[in-house]
């Protein structure tokens, strides 16, 4: 059974360094409601100070909680980049309805991907995380590894200084806005271990 995340708030901020070799940009804890990309302001920019943490050449980590309310293919949990040619994203559902992480510097045809094996639930909180250490990328769902790609040669640093960094919206204008609540969105400047990802899920962070 998935734990409900402890944090709830509608604002995004960069929270700074939280441990040696690690820093986080996060939706702060202890508010009353998670971010709803589909209501109010439809484009939620992720803090640039946080996205800049992905500039390290070898390691990176992104994590968040998401509660999908309407299942639509290609809606983004996050999408960081500078348009359709240069970006990295996590989609709640790809064309087959499965979660997908992808990174590219040459458009959709050049994407390096990690596709999950099962559809994410609707109406329930799910913890998602993607780590990259060297060429190994791992997708986690609710604290457990579900898929990996050992040929992930593109680094987040290859994206350069990204200009469009958003929660719940795609670089592609035709893709739907995420109909979901997103909470505790984090960027770490290193790849967390499997035990650390599991701890994020267990503690609801």
C-alpha positions, 0 to 999 in steps of 0.5 A: 500500500502506497503511503500518502506523502507528508507534504502539501503546498502549492508553491515551488522553491529551491531549498538549497543543500540538504546533505553533502553532495546533494541538493534539492529543489522541492515543493515545501512540506507541511502545506495544505494542498499539492500542486494541481497543474491542470487548475489555476496557473496551468504552467508550473515552472520548476525553480531554475536553481534546482534544475541547475543541479542536473549539470553534473556530468555523471549523476542525477536524481529526480523524485516526486509523488503524483496522484493521477486523476485522469489517465491521459497519454503523454501528460508530463509529470515533469519536463525540463528542456529548451523546446522539443529538440532538447529535453528530459521528461517523465510522462505518467503514460506513454503511447502504450499507457506506461510511465516513461523517462526520456532524455534527448538532444536531437528531438523525439527520434533521438530519445534514450528511454526507460519505460515502466512495465505497468500502468500507474494507478488513477486516484492513488498517490504513487512515488516516482523516482529516476536515477542516473549514475554513469550510463545506468538509468533506473526508474523506481515506482513506490520505492522499488526498481521497475525498469532500467537502461544501462545504455543511457549515455546522455547526461542531463548536463548535455541539455545545457542551460534549459529555458523551459522547466515545468511540472505537469506540462510538456515541451510539445504544445499538443500534449495534454496538461497533467490532470493530477496532484504533484507533491514533493518534487525533488532534484538531487545532484547525485544518484540516490541509492536504491535504499535511499529511494526506498526511504523516500517512499517509506517516509512519505517524503 
